Amino acid sequence: MTQATPLSEGAQRILRIAAPLFAVKGFSGVSINDIAEAVGGSKANIFHHFPNKQALYLAAIGSACMTPPACSHSPTARGASRTAL
């Protein structure tokens, strides 16, 4: 079994910024330019860390699934039903 190579700090930062963009706008609604602008970098920087948009998207989904919810004080985090919101 092979282990995944740990991501650089730059790649992790890109994922932290790209994940919410993809969550709100979807794969088709977000361009590499959008991500580069949000990161404050260039498309070349994005492609230095990820070979293509799909690889970035899949990594963003994977990292989002591995990250605990950002706000544990929300009603849904405390067990309230979604319909009560």
N, C-alpha and C positions, 0 to 999 in steps of 0.2 A: 504494500500500500504506500503510495507517495503522499507526502504532505504538501499542502499549498504553501507557496512562497509568501511570507508576510508582505503586506503592502507598505510602500513607503509612506511617509507623512504626507507628501504631496498627493498621492493617490487617495489616501484616506480623507483628506480635506475635500478633494473633488467629489468623492462619494457622499460625504456629509451634505454638500451643497446640491448635488445632482438628484439625490433621492427624493427630497420634497418637490423638486421641479417635476420629476417624472410622476410622482404621486398625484399632483394637481392637474397637470396637463397631458399626461400619458406619453407613451413612446413617440408617437407621431407629432405631438404638440411641442416637443422640446428639440431644439437643434443643438449641435455641438457649439455653435456660436453663442446660443443662449447660456449654455453652461460655462463656456470660457468667460463670457462677460460677467456672470454671477461670481465666478471664482476670482476674477480680476487678473486673468491670464490670457493666454492665446490658445487657438486651436492646436497649435504644435505641442503645447504643454499637455493638453488633454490626450493627444495621440501618443505622446511620449509614455504615458502611463497605461493607456488602453488602446488596443489595436483598432477598435471601431466602436461605433455608437452602441451596437448590440451588446458587445462585451461590457461596456460601461453600464448599460441598463441592467444587465444580469447581475453584475457586481453590486450595483446600487440596491437592487431588490434583495440580494443575499445579505448585504450589510444591514439593511433596514430590518430584516427578519431576525438578525442576531442582536440588535440593539434594543434595550428595554424602552418602554414608552417614555417620551420626554417629560411628561407631566403626570406624576402619580397622584396628584391632587384633583384630577378631573372626576366628575361624577361617574363616568364609565369605569375608571380605574378603581373606584371604591366599591364597584359592584352594582351600581344603579343600572337599571335596564335602559336600553337605547330609546325605548318608547316613552320613558319618563322625561327624556330631555325634550 
